[in-house]
Amino acid sequence: MNKTEEANDERHYVLITIAVIVGLIGLYYRFAAPENTWHVFHYNLVANILLILGIAIALKAVFAILK
């Protein structure tokens, strides 16, 4: 398989789609926290973890395409 076919492999784009979905869930979760409760810290923690996970997955897919 040459580099062009490998870069256009479907699994890279599926991985990017998964990364975008995880990032959007993290973004939604950030704004879903109820106000003025002690749960806000936990909501923000989970949201940050999901956003970082989405970024890491997206970067992995992009670097796999560039490789």
FENKAUR-V261389 format. One record per pair of residues at least 12 apart in sequence whose C-alpha atoms are under 6 Angstrom apart, sorted by the first residue. I is the first residue (numbers start at 0). J is the second residue. Records with the same first field share a line. If there is no record, write none. Layout:
I=J + J
This chain:
6=64
11=60
15=57
18=53 + 56 + 57
21=53
22=50 + 53
25=46 + 49 + 50
28=46
29=43 + 46
